[in-house]
């Protein structure tokens, strides 16, 4: 698997709570910071305070390999209570030219909620993008190992996605 393939990863969990309860949690951009091993802080930008297509927010991330970095995200899909998607950009140009073109993000993330009986099937997906990122920097340093680097990064993201979904599920299932 190579960066040019725009690799994807998706994780799904069943949640024993109705979609409306799960949606209220998913639509809170700060909630994943409680569970994600990389995302540490989030805040709305440009006066936005709720998700809507075109709204932007900033994220601060950290991991052992890349250190600390900042992203700017733009909501690219928002259909309550079903889909919440956002494109991610390298806010500081740390890994290459900073940009904010949703057609060329560093990644695109998406929560999808599907009714499942009395509960919800909650999915979280990521598609790696075409803009330069920490992954691009790692591959540039060792292009002969691109497939292993991409596969390793997807495994890292998958673990974080599981942690996030498990945390959301626990909150939703304990809601009154």
Secondary structure by P-SEA (a helix, b strand, c coil): ccccccbbbbbbbbbcccaaaaaaaaacccccccccccccbbbbccccccccccbbbbbbbbccccccbbbbbbbcccccccbbbbccccccccccccccccccccbbbbbbbbbcccccbbbbbbbbcccccaaaaaaaacccaaaaaaaaaaaaaaaaaaaaaaaaaaaaaacc
